[in-house]
Amino acid sequence: MEKYDFETKVEAAKKIMEKLMDPEIPLEESVKLYKEGMALLKEAGEILEKAKLEVETIEKEEIDGEEVPV
């Protein structure tokens, strides 16, 4: 799967969800789309967690009086 940024992954997962709402979609296709959507959401979650850790590190450095590199 190609690398995308957080917003792109979430948007792609939303589009997959919309496709999954179609009652005419074959079961095999829906399982494939579900797996793809879950993988995108997992990757987006990992990006979000990494960003959260970066923010926490910056905040801690500011509290400790360390200079934060720009």
Buried (B, 14 or more C-beta within 10 A) or exposed (E): EEEBEBEEBBBBBEEBEEBBEEEEBEEEEBEEBBEBBEBBBEBBEEBEEEEEEEEEEEEEEEEEEEEEEE
